[in-house]
Amino acid sequence: MTIPVEFLYVNYGIQALLLVAQLILFLVFKNALPSYFNEKGKNLATKEDIGEITKKVEEVKKSFTTQTEKLKANLQLLTNIQGGFLQQEINSIIDLNEKYFAW
């Protein structure tokens, strides 16, 4: 039994196409996968960096808020003290005027 020549051409043609397809897939994976994983690594590092930066920003915000609240409390205390002194000054002037006119 003899194998027709056309069958051999078709068989070898299919094998050649499969070999070319495998070569193309190998080159695609060889070049695409490393760059894909490099990009994923960069994205992961960026995500971790953003997490660190966010943590530091939140710490600064907390510190700033704490200091602002302390300053507000001190300002309120000084305002109350100054208001008290002003009220005593007014009361003293009124008392002086009352005693002066009574004299």
PEJORA-V522351 format. One record per residue. RES is the residue in one small letter. SS is DSSP state (alpha for helix, beta for strand, coil for the rest). BURIAL is 1 if it has 24 or more other C-alpha atoms within 12 Angstrom, else 0. Layout:
RES:SS:BURIAL
RES:SS:BURIAL
This chain:
m:coil:0
t:coil:0
i:coil:0
p:coil:0
v:alpha:0
e:alpha:0
f:alpha:0
l:alpha:0
y:alpha:0
v:alpha:0
n:alpha:0
y:alpha:0
g:alpha:0
i:alpha:0
q:alpha:0
a:alpha:0
l:alpha:0
l:alpha:0
l:alpha:0
v:alpha:0
a:alpha:0
q:alpha:0
l:alpha:0
i:alpha:0
l:alpha:0
f:alpha:0
l:alpha:0
v:alpha:0
f:alpha:0
k:alpha:0
n:alpha:0
a:alpha:0
l:alpha:0
p:alpha:0
s:alpha:0
y:alpha:0
f:alpha:0
n:alpha:0
e:alpha:0
k:alpha:0
g:alpha:0
k:alpha:0
n:alpha:0
l:alpha:0
a:alpha:0
t:alpha:0
k:alpha:0
e:alpha:0
d:alpha:0
i:alpha:0
g:alpha:0
e:alpha:0
i:alpha:0
t:alpha:0
k:alpha:0
k:alpha:0
v:alpha:0
e:alpha:0
e:alpha:0
v:alpha:0
k:alpha:0
k:alpha:0
s:alpha:0
f:alpha:0
t:alpha:0
t:alpha:0
q:alpha:0
t:alpha:0
e:alpha:0
k:alpha:0
l:alpha:0
k:alpha:0
a:alpha:0
n:alpha:0
l:alpha:0
q:alpha:0
l:alpha:0
l:alpha:0
t:alpha:0
n:alpha:0
i:alpha:0
q:alpha:0
g:alpha:0
g:alpha:0
f:alpha:0
l:alpha:0
q:alpha:0
q:alpha:0
e:alpha:0
i:alpha:0
n:alpha:0
s:alpha:0
i:alpha:0
i:alpha:0
d:alpha:0
l:alpha:0
n:alpha:0
e:alpha:0
k:alpha:0
y:alpha:0
f:alpha:0
a:alpha:0
w:coil:0
